[in-house]
Amino acid sequence: MKMSGAELFVKALKEEHVDTLFAYPGGQAIDLFDALYGEEAINVILPRHEQGLVHAADGYARSTGKTGVCLVTSGPGATNLVTGIATANYDSVPLVCFTGQVPTALIGKDAFQEVDIVGITSSICKYAVTVRDRNDLGRIIKNAFHIARSGKPGVVVIDLPKDIQRAYGDDVYVAVGRRTYIPSPSLCMEQIQKAVKTLMQAQRPVFLIGGGINICHAQKEMLTLAEKTGIPVITTIMGKGAIPSTHSLYIGNLGIHGSYAANTAISQCDVLFSIGTRFNDRITGKTEQFASQATVIHIDIEPASISRNIAVDIPIVADAKEALPAIIEMVHPLAISEWIEKIRKIKEQYPISMKTQGLTPEKIMKQINQIFDDAIITTDVGQNQLWATQFLNLDGSRQKLLLTSGGLGTMGYGLPAAIGAKIGNPQKDVLVISGDGGIQMNIQELATAIVYELPVTICILNNGYLGNVRQWQQMFFNRRYSSTCMRFRKSCSLDCNRPNKSCPEYTPDFIRLAKSYGAKGIRVTDESQIKPALITAKSTPAVPTVIEFVIDREANVLPIVPPGNAIEDMVMEDNL
């Protein structure tokens, strides 16, 4: 039986068990949308912008463990995906993105809405390809899903010219034959044994856990390994939740906004056993002084991530889900009570807390911990993200999940990611934690939440600034608040360096804006209002609730490692 390329596209999605498609139509994708018309097996979600669309697919994938799928038209439709593609690929999220394209005969001739999306995205995705022969369509789609979700997950872009969509060919969607893509190597037991021997001889060992543990769903194995050995656990932002935040072995997050105890432990440990992290500059600080006393063991599924930033003594290229059970079988409890006690005392002496009075992000997060004990929480990027990772309690499972843009640091991620997460998990509470700057980058997606009747809770921490950059300007640039004040108007003084009584009103009024979309809006200005607002949002059905928390305009995220310093050289007090 013959069918069009567009019809085979739909058949392929069904064969891959795709139940949700995030899509925005256009001229060069209209045949694909026509083939989807009336298709009951696939829920087609129409967001309000393609960037919102791809972030929603990302949130759907991270929260469900499935592959997220996007469909857009050519030209601007395709280029609007670029930030979301890089965001997902950086954080190892499996997405397959289909883009419409002009007919093959017009490719390279500057046709209307033609862009080389494969050329644009090749460096920011796992694989990108233009289909140039209808006979290859089924094989390419099958390969795409395999590549996206196997090994280190990532993004695959498939560019579909209009004539390929319309061309007729075989209706068979066959399995891929010989695999040319090998997602991960076999486990090297010799390296595992070497790592375990070194670990068992350690006096001051530490586990450093990155997002790889959460990606491969090895939280249970990680907890078992930590408890069997008694070794303390430190996480990156992306690794938080690998073991419960309240566990006695959990020390905290590492990095330039990490806890003093975590950064000190890394600086003083003699064996650093790292799993699933890139050792990027946000966690290492000055690399020459990072874990300078330690033998470094590193497990990662991606060979290129090992010894790229930090020299590794014992490299293990493996899937953590496969490596951890082998390690668990070989280890035993370590006699390191003095080391554990030392770290615990440091953690007690230097807790992460906000000493200011009134309505603070710490108090907001602690109320979220109490009221939303089974939830998916997304963040935007900036101070809101950092406060969330400092104060939210995560339990190491999908019962309480944090979705955040860790690698690319994409403002505008939080709201659409929450929409995708809610669509994929309709029975769970979903919250957004965002700043007043980041929320405006994709605030049009409030309409998507309205039309799909998604009761998402949107927490806006409004300090009237692009807060993270403002904090750096305050601390390291002599309060030269250049282009970070969100209240700035043409009539303002250009050299203003602090909020004052003459500051104009904030634009927009988030509560009125929420109501104009049909959402519920609540403004919180006092700590006594936090709990009632969150309870109201939790109990509001069918529509999103926007809660604007009006916080101190110059509240800072502390501790902080100044630029160019080692991670143990932390600024603990806000005395500027």
Disulfide bonds with the S-S distance in Angstrom:
none
